[in-house]
Every structure is written in structure tokens, then in C-alpha cells.
Amino acid sequence: MIKLKIKSGDTVRVIAGDHKGSEGKVLKVDREKNKAIVEGVNLVSKHTKPSAKNPQGGIVKKEAPVHISNLSLLTSKGETTKVAYEERDGKKVRISKKSKEVL
């Protein structure tokens, strides 16, 4: 299994594909498939049958996974960056390669 630089809660920008340029917060990361679910990106329509939980049924908009390679991490200023690791105060932390800030 590959080590991923993107984690849940990170703010990312889509850099390739149909949703190029859109930004959002990472809700979930699937390390097995190298995919992430990003809030408000890659929305698909899912048809649901009526059930006890959803008695109405109908069409529900839901986020579909996006491949990690199509995502780029954003700094606090909103610019894309790569991730580096550094030891600060005895702890290993992720830092931005552009601005050297802790992510």
C-alpha cells in the first residue's frame, strides 16, 4: 500500500478531469483504491428505493470518489503545493514545499 500525502480534512483542488479547478474539503480517503471523496466535487445522481430511513425515495445527489493523482493540496493562502515531511519540536509534521508552513 502506498503512502498518501492527502488526508481527511485537507482542502484540495482538482487539477485534472471533468471537475478541474473545483476545490473542496476531503471527506474520506480510500487508501486501497487511491481515491478520495471531496465535498461538492464529482456529484452523481443516485436513484434510491423507498425505505424506512428514506420513505420518499427518489434521486439523491452524492459525491463520487476522485483519484488522488488528480488532486493537489492547498495552502492557507489558496495556492497548490506539494507535501514534504520535517521534524519540528520532536514531531514529524507535514509542511508545504512552497511556503514551508505546517499543514
C-alpha positions in Angstrom: 0.0 0.0 0.0 1.3 3.4 -1.0 1.8 6.3 1.5 -0.7 9.1 0.6 0.1 12.8 1.2 -3.6 13.8 1.3 -5.6 13.2 4.5 -9.2 13.7 5.6 -10.0 17.3 6.4 -7.4 18.7 3.9 -8.5 21.4 1.4 -7.7 20.3 -2.1 -8.1 21.5 -5.7 -8.9 19.2 -8.7 -6.1 19.6 -11.2 -7.3 17.1 -13.9 -10.5 15.7 -15.3 -14.1 16.9 -15.7 -14.1 18.9 -12.4 -10.7 20.6 -13.0 -10.4 23.8 -10.9 -13.0 23.0 -8.3 -12.0 23.0 -4.7 -13.3 21.3 -1.6 -12.6 19.5 1.7 -11.6 15.9 1.7 -14.3 13.9 3.5 -12.8 10.4 3.2 -9.7 8.7 1.7 -9.7 5.2 0.4 -6.1 4.0 0.6 -6.8 0.7 -1.0 -8.0 2.3 -4.3 -6.0 5.5 -4.0 -9.2 7.6 -4.2 -10.7 10.4 -2.1 -14.2 11.8 -1.7 -14.1 15.6 -2.0 -17.0 17.8 -0.7 -19.1 19.2 -3.6 -16.9 17.6 -6.4 -17.8 14.8 -8.8 -21.5 14.8 -7.9 -23.5 11.8 -9.3 -27.3 11.1 -9.2 -28.1 8.0 -7.2 -31.6 6.6 -7.5 -32.9 5.3 -4.2 -35.8 3.0 -3.4 -38.2 4.0 -0.7 -37.1 2.5 2.7 -37.8 3.0 6.4 -34.9 5.5 6.6 -36.0 7.4 3.4 -39.7 6.8 2.9 -39.9 9.1 -0.1 -37.1 7.5 -2.2 -36.1 9.4 -5.4 -32.9 10.8 -6.8 -30.1 11.8 -4.4 -27.0 13.8 -5.3 -23.9 12.2 -3.9 -20.1 12.7 -4.2 -18.2 10.0 -6.1 -14.5 9.3 -5.5 -11.8 11.1 -7.3 -8.3 9.6 -7.9 -5.6 11.0 -5.6 -3.4 11.9 -8.6 -6.0 14.4 -9.8 -5.9 16.3 -6.5 -3.4 18.9 -5.3 -3.2 20.1 -1.7 -3.9 23.8 -1.0 -2.1 26.1 1.5 -3.9 28.5 3.8 -3.4 31.2 1.1 -5.2 29.0 -1.5 -2.2 28.0 -3.7 -1.4 24.5 -4.7 1.6 22.8 -3.2 3.5 19.6 -2.8 4.0 18.0 0.6 7.3 17.4 2.5 7.9 16.0 5.9 10.0 17.6 8.6 10.7 17.1 12.2 9.7 20.1 14.4 9.7 20.0 18.2 10.4 16.3 18.1 7.4 15.5 16.0 7.2 14.6 12.3 4.9 17.1 10.6 3.7 17.7 7.0 4.9 21.0 5.5 4.2 22.9 2.3 7.1 22.8 -0.1 6.2 26.3 -1.4 5.6 28.3 1.8 7.2 26.0 4.4 4.1 26.3 6.6 2.8 23.3 8.6 -0.2 21.7 7.0 
